[in-house]
Amino acid sequence: MADANSRSITTNQTGLHEKLDEIVHKHLSAEFKKPIAEHTLRAFNEVNEKVQAFSGPIILDSCCGVGESTANLAKRHSDALVIGIDKSSHRLDKHDVEYKQDEHGQYILVQADLNDFWRLAYEANWQPSHHYLLYPNPWPKAKHIQRRWHGAAVFPFIVKLGGVLEVRSNWSIYVEEFARALQLAGVTVDAEAYESEYAITPFERKYWASGQSSTRLVVNLSQI
């Protein structure tokens, strides 16, 4: 039972990061000027052609890994085009071996840097109906706070993209920090325990098999 051997989060934090508010306020008030990487621009342009030609809802599955969650979300949202994004070609390459797209929904997998992809999507006026961030790398060491998405310079673009945002993690502090960052951006949402009969990502399945619990937040950013 390899799935039951997932290690719990090890962290030197006992609660929300002491500098979280300072960091989020800085990013909310500053302009993110990092140049767009050429490889992400090319990947985005290819996907954008399909998005512009699609008449149904657009859904983002960010940090999709091997794309199992993307395929599952496409089944759940059969009228939508689900776009799974991950920076790792190694993870994405496993998708063709383990999963196959069939009649259950439509989805695209793309290798891209989300720091650039989210900004390009916003500039192109994408309006996703849903945005999933399922078990992103939690970067649990306190010194890595700005590697967490809510502590990163690109965080304001997650808010600007809108849609129903759902974040899940096996580290409750990650979701609690994300909720706090959203509050600082003017969005009120609470972290909550999450259970389901079915896991939709490999990490979710491994965490639950090893007795770990999940925490999530769900909020409609298009209503702010």
ZIURGI-V710378 format. One record per residue. RES is the residue in one letter. SS is DSSP state (alpha for helix, beta for strand, coil for the rest). Layout:
BEGIN
<<RES | SS> <RES | SS>>
END
This chain:
BEGIN
<<M | coil> <A | alpha> <D | alpha> <A | alpha> <N | alpha> <S | coil> <R | coil> <S | coil> <I | coil> <T | coil> <T | coil> <N | coil> <Q | coil> <T | coil> <G | coil> <L | coil> <H | coil> <E | coil> <K | coil> <L | alpha> <D | alpha> <E | alpha> <I | alpha> <V | alpha> <H | alpha> <K | alpha> <H | alpha> <L | alpha> <S | alpha> <A | coil> <E | coil> <F | coil> <K | coil> <K | coil> <P | coil> <I | coil> <A | coil> <E | alpha> <H | alpha> <T | alpha> <L | alpha> <R | alpha> <A | alpha> <F | alpha> <N | alpha> <E | alpha> <V | alpha> <N | alpha> <E | alpha> <K | alpha> <V | alpha> <Q | alpha> <A | alpha> <F | coil> <S | coil> <G | coil> <P | coil> <I | beta> <I | beta> <L | beta> <D | beta> <S | beta> <C | coil> <C | coil> <G | coil> <V | coil> <G | coil> <E | alpha> <S | alpha> <T | alpha> <A | alpha> <N | alpha> <L | alpha> <A | alpha> <K | alpha> <R | alpha> <H | coil> <S | coil> <D | coil> <A | coil> <L | beta> <V | beta> <I | beta> <G | beta> <I | beta> <D | beta> <K | coil> <S | coil> <S | alpha> <H | alpha> <R | alpha> <L | alpha> <D | alpha> <K | coil> <H | alpha> <D | alpha> <V | alpha> <E | alpha> <Y | coil> <K | coil> <Q | coil> <D | coil> <E | coil> <H | coil> <G | coil> <Q | beta> <Y | beta> <I | beta> <L | beta> <V | beta> <Q | beta> <A | coil> <D | coil> <L | alpha> <N | alpha> <D | alpha> <F | alpha> <W | alpha> <R | alpha> <L | alpha> <A | alpha> <Y | alpha> <E | alpha> <A | coil> <N | coil> <W | coil> <Q | coil> <P | coil> <S | coil> <H | beta> <H | beta> <Y | beta> <L | beta> <L | beta> <Y | coil> <P | coil> <N | coil> <P | coil> <W | coil> <P | coil> <K | coil> <A | alpha> <K | alpha> <H | alpha> <I | alpha> <Q | alpha> <R | alpha> <R | coil> <W | alpha> <H | alpha> <G | alpha> <A | coil> <A | coil> <V | coil> <F | alpha> <P | alpha> <F | alpha> <I | alpha> <V | alpha> <K | alpha> <L | alpha> <G | coil> <G | coil> <V | beta> <L | beta> <E | beta> <V | beta> <R | beta> <S | beta> <N | coil> <W | coil> <S | alpha> <I | alpha> <Y | alpha> <V | alpha> <E | alpha> <E | alpha> <F | alpha> <A | alpha> <R | alpha> <A | alpha> <L | alpha> <Q | alpha> <L | alpha> <A | coil> <G | coil> <V | coil> <T | coil> <V | coil> <D | coil> <A | coil> <E | beta> <A | beta> <Y | beta> <E | coil> <S | coil> <E | coil> <Y | coil> <A | coil> <I | coil> <T | coil> <P | alpha> <F | alpha> <E | alpha> <R | alpha> <K | alpha> <Y | alpha> <W | alpha> <A | alpha> <S | coil> <G | coil> <Q | coil> <S | coil> <S | beta> <T | beta> <R | beta> <L | beta> <V | beta> <V | beta> <N | beta> <L | alpha> <S | alpha> <Q | alpha> <I | coil>>
END
